[in-house]
Amino acid sequence: MKEINITEREENQRLDKFLLKYFNTAPKSFVYKMLRKKRIKYNNKKAEGGEMLKDGDSLQMFLADETMDSFMEEKTLQKAERHFGIVYEDDNILMVSKPAGLLSHPEKSTDTDTLVDQILYYLSQKGQYTPSKENSFTPAICNRLDRNTGGIVIAGKNLSAVQEINRVIAERKLKKYYITMVRGEMTEEKEFFGYHIKDATTNQVKVLKKETPGAKKIYTKVKPLAVRDKFSLLEIDLITGKSHQIRAHLKAMGYLVIGDRKYGEERVNRVFREKYGLNNQFLFAYRVVWQESEGPLSYLYGKEFVAKLTDNLEIIKRDYFGNDLLQENTEVQE
């Protein structure tokens, strides 16, 4: 019999989810069968799997070592050179600035050197993550950006932080702001509503004006920061967060994001590609504001975090709209 003692690092998660991470190659059927047959007990009692683990709990495993080993694949860590910038970091969270062109997560088994890989290797080098010592937790990112969109991504260093960041995002208590440059002049703040539907075959989104079966309602707030010569620099307050929402919604409203190969205008994109080397859309998640005053991360309440634009975006912004925009006087850690 092997006993596992639950600490504060593992608490506040369901027993079955813990077991599926502990036995990381086991099918769900195995875990539930072992619970049903009382081969795995919770505090020396029969368990169903839905129990919430607490610091001080214990699990009893009445399983052969060979059986356990067969369902436990040792975590390995891939060396990954860091390409992200650090916006803010403490013992619980890491806010990074992801460059455009970098995958957040692997999309297929051959994808390597993703943002997740780089974060895990960075934390291991700092001594804050050791795969061989972690039974059931791996640091994780809690929001995702499209591959070709740069900006702030937030990672939790421990289970409590990951759960709290996910909760705050789900309850819309984390305000996320993007900056983008579009073809078209917008001179006043606008609120765009629409219905979002994605074609899985083409990986393209359409935004419709009327409710349609299968479409999800979306809401985007847009504030113009500067307008010049048929171009606008916009701040986007993303109220809902659907795939390609900003780019597709702006297109539906008659504003094309500069550099956007999927929804933009190739003739205009070519000019920016040749002059500035802009190979991706001018869209950057540059600012977040923490609006949750309770919970384990309440010390972040009211704080604003800003990531600097990448060099090519900054040059384009200055050339078209001047140097006086986006002065960074907020909580930023280089």
Backbone hydrogen bonds in HBPLUS format (Angstrom, degrees):
<---DONOR---> <-ACCEPTOR-->    atom                        ^
c    i                          cat <-CA-CA->   ^        H-A-AA   ^      H-
h    n   atom  resd res      DA  || num        DHA   H-A  angle D-A-AA Bond
n    s   type  num  typ     dist DA aas  dist angle  dist       angle   num
A0002-LYS N   A0061-MET O   3.00 MM  59  5.02 161.2  2.03 138.9 143.3     1
A0061-MET N   A0002-LYS O   2.72 MM  59  5.02 167.6  1.73 159.1 162.8     2
A0004-ILE N   A0059-LEU O   2.86 MM  55  5.07 156.8  1.92 143.3 151.1     3
A0059-LEU N   A0004-ILE O   2.84 MM  55  5.07 152.9  1.91 143.9 153.0     4
A0006-ILE N   A0057-ASP O   2.89 MM  51  5.21 171.7  1.89 144.2 146.4     5
A0056-GLY N   A0006-ILE O   2.92 MM  50  5.55 175.8  1.92 147.9 147.2     6
A0010-GLU N   A0007-THR O   3.02 MM   3  5.58 148.0  2.12 113.3 121.6     7
A0011-GLU N   A0007-THR O   3.18 MM   4  6.32 130.7  2.43 147.2 161.0     8
A0012-ASN N   A0053-LEU O   2.78 MM  41  5.40 161.5  1.81 149.3 143.8     9
A0053-LEU N   A0013-GLN O   2.94 MM  40  5.66 176.5  1.94 153.1 151.9    10
A0018-PHE N   A0014-ARG O   3.02 MM   4  6.31 156.3  2.08 151.9 158.8    11
A0015-LEU N   A0051-GLU O   2.78 MM  36  5.51 142.5  1.92 157.7 170.0    12
A0019-LEU N   A0015-LEU O   2.96 MM   4  6.24 161.5  1.99 155.2 159.8    13
A0016-ASP N   A0049-GLY O   2.84 MM  33  4.52 158.5  1.89 142.6 135.2    14
A0020-LEU N   A0016-ASP O   2.98 MM   4  6.18 152.2  2.06 144.8 152.0    15
A0021-LYS N   A0017-LYS O   3.15 MM   4  6.36 139.6  2.32 139.3 148.9    16
A0021-LYS N   A0018-PHE O   3.15 MM   3  5.27 130.0  2.41  97.1 110.2    17
A0022-TYR N   A0018-PHE O   2.84 MM   4  6.09 149.6  1.93 148.0 157.9    18
A0023-PHE N   A0019-LEU O   2.75 MM   4  5.85 174.8  1.75 154.1 155.8    19
A0026-ALA N   A0023-PHE O   3.10 MM   3  5.46 165.7  2.12 117.1 121.6    20
A0025-THR N   A0071-PHE O   3.20 MM  46  4.94 160.8  2.24 136.9 132.9    21
A0030-PHE N   A0027-PRO O   3.08 MM   3  5.53 132.5  2.32 108.8 119.7    22
A0032-TYR N   A0028-LYS O   3.02 MM   4  6.32 172.5  2.03 167.2 167.6    23
A0033-LYS N   A0029-SER O   2.95 MM   4  5.94 147.8  2.05 139.5 148.9    24
A0034-MET N   A0030-PHE O   2.98 MM   4  6.19 159.5  2.03 152.8 157.4    25
A0035-LEU N   A0031-VAL O   3.05 MM   4  6.35 150.1  2.14 146.7 155.2    26
A0036-ARG N   A0032-TYR O   2.90 MM   4  6.03 160.2  1.94 144.0 149.8    27
A0037-LYS N   A0033-LYS O   2.93 MM   4  6.11 151.9  2.01 148.2 155.4    28
A0039-ARG N   A0034-MET O   2.79 MM   5  4.92 144.4  1.92 155.6 159.5    29
A0040-ILE N   A0034-MET O   3.20 MM   6  5.63 139.5  2.37 127.5 121.9    30
A0038-LYS N   A0035-LEU O   3.09 MM   3  4.99 158.0  2.14 102.1 108.2    31
A0062-PHE N   A0039-ARG O   2.68 MM  23  4.85 169.1  1.69 164.2 163.5    32
A0041-LYS N   A0060-GLN O   2.91 MM  19  5.04 161.5  1.95 144.1 150.1    33
A0060-GLN N   A0041-LYS O   2.98 MM  19  5.04 159.6  2.02 132.4 138.9    34
A0042-TYR N   A0045-LYS O   2.85 MM   3  5.24 159.6  1.89 159.7 156.7    35
A0045-LYS N   A0042-TYR O   3.04 MM   3  5.24 147.7  2.15 104.2 113.9    36
A0043-ASN N   A0058-SER O   2.75 MM  15  5.09 163.3  1.78 157.7 159.8    37
A0057-ASP N   A0054-LYS O   3.00 MM   3  5.67 164.7  2.03 142.8 143.5    38
A0067-THR N   A0064-ALA O   3.03 MM   3  5.20 119.8  2.41  99.8 114.5    39
A0068-MET N   A0064-ALA O   3.04 MM   4  6.41 164.4  2.06 159.0 162.6    40
A0069-ASP N   A0065-ASP O   2.86 MM   4  6.02 167.7  1.88 153.7 157.5    41
A0070-SER N   A0066-GLU O   3.06 MM   4  6.14 146.0  2.18 138.7 147.0    42
A0071-PHE N   A0068-MET O   3.09 MM   3  5.49 146.7  2.21 108.3 117.6    43
A0072-MET N   A0069-ASP O   3.25 MM   3  5.13 168.4  2.27 104.0 106.7    44
A0085-GLY N   A0097-SER O   3.16 MM  12  4.84 160.1  2.20 130.2 133.6    45
A0097-SER N   A0085-GLY O   2.74 MM  12  4.84 152.8  1.81 135.7 141.1    46
A0087-VAL N   A0095-MET O   2.85 MM   8  5.32 159.1  1.89 142.7 147.4    47
A0333-GLN N   A0087-VAL O   2.61 MM 246  5.01 149.0  1.71 155.3 156.7    48
A0088-TYR N   A0095-MET O   3.28 MM   7  5.03 161.0  2.32 131.0 131.7    49
A0095-MET N   A0088-TYR O   2.78 MM   7  5.03 175.1  1.79 156.4 157.5    50
A0090-ASP N   A0093-ILE O   3.07 MM   3  5.64 163.0  2.10 159.1 159.7    51
A0157-LYS N   A0092-ASN O   2.73 MM  65  5.17 172.7  1.74 155.3 152.8    52
A0094-LEU N   A0155-ALA O   2.94 MM  61  5.13 154.1  2.01 147.1 149.6    53
A0155-ALA N   A0094-LEU O   2.82 MM  61  5.13 163.5  1.85 149.9 155.6    54
A0096-VAL N   A0153-VAL O   2.91 MM  57  5.41 169.7  1.92 162.3 162.8    55
A0153-VAL N   A0096-VAL O   2.91 MM  57  5.41 153.3  1.98 147.7 155.0    56
A0098-LYS N   A0151-GLY O   2.72 MM  53  5.11 160.0  1.76 147.6 140.5    57
A0151-GLY N   A0098-LYS O   2.89 MM  53  5.11 150.8  1.97 137.5 145.1    58
A0102-LEU N   A0099-PRO O   3.41 MM   3  6.07 152.7  2.49 136.7 136.8    59
A0101-GLY N   A0147-ARG O   2.72 MM  46  5.20 149.0  1.82 135.6 142.5    60
A0115-LEU N   A0103-LEU O   2.83 MM  12  6.13 164.4  1.86 160.9 166.3    61
A0116-VAL N   A0104-SER O   3.20 MM  12  6.17 147.8  2.31 156.1 159.4    62
A0111-ASP N   A0108-LYS O   2.98 MM   3  5.60 166.1  2.00 123.2 127.8    63
A0118-GLN N   A0114-THR O   3.00 MM   4  6.31 160.2  2.04 152.0 157.3    64
A0119-ILE N   A0115-LEU O   2.90 MM   4  6.14 156.4  1.95 152.5 158.9    65
A0120-LEU N   A0116-VAL O   2.96 MM   4  6.14 169.2  1.97 157.8 160.1    66
A0121-TYR N   A0117-ASP O   3.03 MM   4  6.20 160.9  2.07 148.4 153.8    67
A0122-TYR N   A0118-GLN O   2.93 MM   4  6.03 155.2  2.00 142.6 150.1    68
A0123-LEU N   A0119-ILE O   2.90 MM   4  6.15 161.4  1.93 154.2 158.4    69
A0124-SER N   A0120-LEU O   2.93 MM   4  6.11 148.8  2.03 142.4 151.4    70
A0125-GLN N   A0121-TYR O   2.98 MM   4  6.20 151.7  2.06 147.1 154.0    71
A0126-LYS N   A0122-TYR O   3.18 MM   4  6.47 135.8  2.39 138.4 149.9    72
A0128-GLN N   A0123-LEU O   2.86 MM   5  5.18 153.7  1.93 164.0 157.1    73
A0127-GLY N   A0124-SER O   3.05 MM   3  4.97 152.2  2.13  98.4 107.2    74
A0133-LYS N   A0130-THR O   2.92 MM   3  5.59 154.6  1.99 124.0 131.9    75
A0134-GLU N   A0131-PRO O   3.17 MM   3  5.35 162.0  2.21 108.9 114.5    76
A0140-ALA N   A0156-GLY O   3.31 MM  16  5.64 142.7  2.46 144.4 152.4    77
A0156-GLY N   A0140-ALA O   2.85 MM  16  5.64 156.2  1.90 165.7 164.6    78
A0142-CYS N   A0154-ILE O   2.76 MM  12  5.76 166.4  1.78 177.6 172.9    79
A0149-THR N   A0146-ASP O   3.01 MM   3  5.23 167.2  2.02 118.7 119.6    80
A0285-ALA N   A0150-GLY O   2.90 MM 135  6.34 160.4  1.94 142.8 144.1    81
A0152-ILE N   A0285-ALA O   2.81 MM 133  5.53 160.2  1.85 147.2 147.9    82
A0162-VAL N   A0158-ASN O   2.99 MM   4  6.29 163.5  2.02 158.4 163.3    83
A0163-GLN N   A0159-LEU O   2.94 MM   4  6.13 169.9  1.95 159.2 161.4    84
A0164-GLU N   A0160-SER O   2.98 MM   4  6.12 155.0  2.04 143.6 150.8    85
A0165-ILE N   A0161-ALA O   2.84 MM   4  6.01 167.8  1.86 157.6 160.4    86
A0166-ASN N   A0162-VAL O   3.00 MM   4  6.12 166.2  2.02 150.5 154.7    87
A0167-ARG N   A0163-GLN O   2.98 MM   4  6.16 151.4  2.07 140.7 148.8    88
A0168-VAL N   A0164-GLU O   2.91 MM   4  6.13 167.7  1.92 156.0 158.7    89
A0169-ILE N   A0165-ILE O   2.95 MM   4  6.15 160.2  1.99 152.7 157.9    90
A0170-ALA N   A0166-ASN O   2.92 MM   4  6.06 162.7  1.95 146.7 151.9    91
A0171-GLU N   A0167-ARG O   2.87 MM   4  6.08 150.5  1.96 152.1 160.0    92
A0173-LYS N   A0168-VAL O   2.89 MM   5  5.17 172.9  1.89 161.3 159.6    93
A0172-ARG N   A0169-ILE O   3.02 MM   3  4.97 158.3  2.07 105.7 110.5    94
A0291-GLN N   A0173-LYS O   2.76 MM 118  4.90 150.9  1.84 174.3 169.2    95
A0175-LYS N   A0289-VAL O   2.95 MM 114  5.02 154.1  2.02 154.5 151.7    96
A0289-VAL N   A0175-LYS O   2.93 MM 114  5.02 148.1  2.04 136.4 144.9    97
A0238-LEU N   A0176-LYS O   3.41 MM  62  6.20 158.3  2.46 168.9 174.5    98
A0177-TYR N   A0287-ARG O   2.83 MM 110  5.12 170.1  1.84 165.0 162.0    99
A0287-ARG N   A0177-TYR O   3.31 MM 110  5.12 163.6  2.34 145.9 142.6   100
A0178-TYR N   A0236-ILE O   2.92 MM  58  4.90 156.6  1.98 137.6 145.3   101
A0236-ILE N   A0178-TYR O   2.74 MM  58  4.90 162.4  1.77 139.6 145.7   102
A0179-ILE N   A0284-PHE O   2.84 MM 105  5.38 153.1  1.92 147.3 155.3   103
A0284-PHE N   A0179-ILE O   3.00 MM 105  5.38 152.7  2.08 149.9 158.4   104
A0180-THR N   A0234-LEU O   2.95 MM  54  5.31 156.1  2.01 146.7 152.9   105
A0234-LEU N   A0180-THR O   2.77 MM  54  5.31 172.3  1.78 166.9 169.0   106
A0258-ILE N   A0181-MET O   2.91 MM  77  5.85 172.3  1.92 151.4 153.3   107
A0182-VAL N   A0232-SER O   2.92 MM  50  5.43 160.7  1.96 154.9 161.3   108
A0232-SER N   A0182-VAL O   3.08 MM  50  5.43 157.9  2.14 145.6 151.3   109
A0183-ARG N   A0256-LEU O   2.76 MM  73  5.16 155.2  1.82 145.1 151.8   110
A0184-GLY N   A0230-LYS O   2.73 MM  46  4.97 159.8  1.76 139.8 141.7   111
A0190-LYS N   A0222-VAL O   2.89 MM  32  5.24 161.3  1.92 150.2 156.5   112
A0222-VAL N   A0190-LYS O   2.86 MM  32  5.24 168.6  1.87 163.0 162.3   113
A0192-PHE N   A0220-THR O   2.77 MM  28  5.11 172.0  1.78 165.8 163.2   114
A0220-THR N   A0192-PHE O   2.89 MM  28  5.11 164.5  1.92 151.4 156.4   115
A0194-GLY N   A0218-ILE O   3.18 MM  24  5.39 148.8  2.29 141.9 141.8   116
A0218-ILE N   A0194-GLY O   2.86 MM  24  5.39 162.3  1.89 143.5 145.9   117
A0195-TYR N   A0208-LEU O   2.82 MM  13  4.92 144.5  1.95 142.4 150.2   118
A0208-LEU N   A0195-TYR O   2.77 MM  13  4.92 166.0  1.79 144.7 144.5   119
A0196-HIS N   A0216-LYS O   2.66 MM  20  5.01 167.5  1.68 150.9 147.3   120
A0216-LYS N   A0196-HIS O   2.87 MM  20  5.01 157.9  1.92 140.1 140.8   121
A0197-ILE N   A0206-LYS O   3.03 MM   9  5.51 158.6  2.08 161.3 166.4   122
A0206-LYS N   A0197-ILE O   2.89 MM   9  5.51 166.7  1.91 164.1 167.8   123
A0199-ASP N   A0204-GLN O   2.85 MM   5  5.48 172.3  1.86 168.5 167.6   124
A0203-ASN N   A0199-ASP O   2.72 MM   4  5.49 129.8  1.97 149.2 165.1   125
A0215-ALA N   A0212-THR O   2.96 MM   3  5.45 163.8  1.99 141.6 143.5   126
A0240-THR N   A0219-TYR O   3.39 MM  21  5.66 155.5  2.45 151.5 149.3   127
A0221-LYS N   A0237-ASP O   3.11 MM  16  4.96 172.1  2.12 149.4 148.1   128
A0237-ASP N   A0221-LYS O   2.87 MM  16  4.96 165.7  1.89 142.3 147.0   129
A0223-LYS N   A0235-GLU O   2.87 MM  12  5.11 162.3  1.90 153.4 158.8   130
A0235-GLU N   A0223-LYS O   2.79 MM  12  5.11 164.4  1.81 150.9 156.4   131
A0225-LEU N   A0233-LEU O   2.71 MM   8  5.42 171.3  1.72 161.1 161.9   132
A0226-ALA N   A0233-LEU O   3.34 MM   7  5.15 150.0  2.44 136.5 137.1   133
A0233-LEU N   A0226-ALA O   2.81 MM   7  5.15 166.6  1.83 151.2 154.0   134
A0228-ARG N   A0231-PHE O   2.85 MM   3  5.33 166.9  1.87 155.1 159.2   135
A0231-PHE N   A0228-ARG O   2.89 MM   3  5.33 145.6  2.01 115.6 126.7   136
A0245-GLN N   A0242-LYS O   3.04 MM   3  5.20 153.5  2.11 135.2 130.1   137
A0248-ALA N   A0244-HIS O   2.97 MM   4  5.95 171.4  1.97 166.8 169.6   138
A0249-HIS N   A0245-GLN O   2.81 MM   4  5.67 156.7  1.86 149.0 156.4   139
A0250-LEU N   A0246-ILE O   2.95 MM   4  6.00 165.6  1.97 150.8 154.9   140
A0251-LYS N   A0247-ARG O   3.09 MM   4  6.21 156.2  2.15 140.0 146.9   141
A0252-ALA N   A0248-ALA O   2.99 MM   4  6.19 156.3  2.04 143.2 149.4   142
A0253-MET N   A0249-HIS O   3.12 MM   4  6.39 133.6  2.35 139.2 151.3   143
A0253-MET N   A0250-LEU O   3.05 MM   3  5.05 131.1  2.30  95.3 108.9   144
A0255-TYR N   A0250-LEU O   2.80 MM   5  5.05 166.9  1.82 143.1 139.9   145
A0254-GLY N   A0251-LYS O   2.93 MM   3  5.02 160.7  1.97 106.5 112.4   146
A0260-ASP N   A0257-VAL O   3.29 MM   3  5.65 162.7  2.32 128.9 129.4   147
A0282-PHE N   A0258-ILE O   2.78 MM  24  5.57 158.3  1.82 171.6 169.3   148
A0264-GLY N   A0260-ASP O   2.91 MM   4  4.60 133.7  2.13 122.3 131.0   149
A0269-ASN N   A0265-GLU O   2.91 MM   4  6.10 165.6  1.93 157.0 161.7   150
A0270-ARG N   A0266-GLU O   2.86 MM   4  5.92 153.3  1.93 150.8 155.6   151
A0271-VAL N   A0268-VAL O   3.13 MM   3  5.38 123.9  2.46 102.3 115.4   152
A0272-PHE N   A0268-VAL O   3.39 MM   4  6.81 159.2  2.43 152.8 156.9   153
A0273-ARG N   A0269-ASN O   2.83 MM   4  6.02 148.4  1.93 150.8 161.2   154
A0274-GLU N   A0270-ARG O   2.92 MM   4  6.03 162.1  1.96 149.5 153.3   155
A0275-LYS N   A0271-VAL O   2.98 MM   4  6.06 155.9  2.04 144.7 151.8   156
A0276-TYR N   A0272-PHE O   2.89 MM   4  5.39 154.9  1.95 131.1 139.2   157
A0278-LEU N   A0272-PHE O   3.39 MM   6  5.76 173.8  2.40 122.3 120.9   158
A0277-GLY N   A0273-ARG O   2.92 MM   4  4.44 131.4  2.16 114.2 122.3   159
A0283-LEU N   A0281-GLN O   2.90 MM   2  5.51 120.9  2.26 109.0  92.1   160
A0307-ALA N   A0286-TYR O   2.83 MM  21  4.97 160.8  1.87 141.0 146.8   161
A0288-VAL N   A0305-PHE O   3.00 MM  17  5.42 153.5  2.07 149.3 157.6   162
A0305-PHE N   A0288-VAL O   2.89 MM  17  5.42 166.1  1.91 161.6 166.2   163
A0290-TRP N   A0303-LYS O   3.04 MM  13  5.69 161.8  2.07 166.0 168.3   164
A0302-GLY N   A0290-TRP O   2.82 MM  12  5.55 150.7  1.90 156.3 158.2   165
A0298-SER N   A0295-GLY O   3.09 MM   3  5.33 152.1  2.17 123.3 120.7   166
A0300-LEU N   A0297-LEU O   3.01 MM   3  5.91 168.6  2.02 126.7 129.7   167
A0301-TYR N   A0298-SER O   2.98 MM   3  5.33 166.1  2.00 115.5 119.8   168
A0303-LYS N   A0300-LEU O   2.99 MM   3  5.59 162.3  2.02 142.5 144.1   169
A0331-GLU N   A0304-GLU O   3.01 MM  27  5.62 120.2  2.38 151.4 162.0   170
A0314-GLU N   A0310-THR O   2.90 MM   4  6.10 160.9  1.94 160.9 167.3   171
A0315-ILE N   A0311-ASP O   2.95 MM   4  6.16 156.5  2.00 151.1 157.0   172
A0316-ILE N   A0312-ASN O   3.08 MM   4  6.27 161.2  2.12 144.9 149.6   173
A0317-LYS N   A0313-LEU O   2.91 MM   4  6.12 165.5  1.93 151.3 155.5   174
A0318-ARG N   A0314-GLU O   2.96 MM   4  6.16 163.5  1.99 150.1 154.2   175
A0319-ASP N   A0315-ILE O   2.89 MM   4  6.05 161.3  1.93 150.9 156.4   176
A0320-TYR N   A0316-ILE O   3.03 MM   4  6.18 157.2  2.08 153.5 158.5   177
A0321-PHE N   A0317-LYS O   2.75 MM   4  5.57 157.9  1.80 150.8 158.1   178
A0322-GLY N   A0318-ARG O   3.02 MM   4  4.34 147.3  2.13 115.5 119.1   179
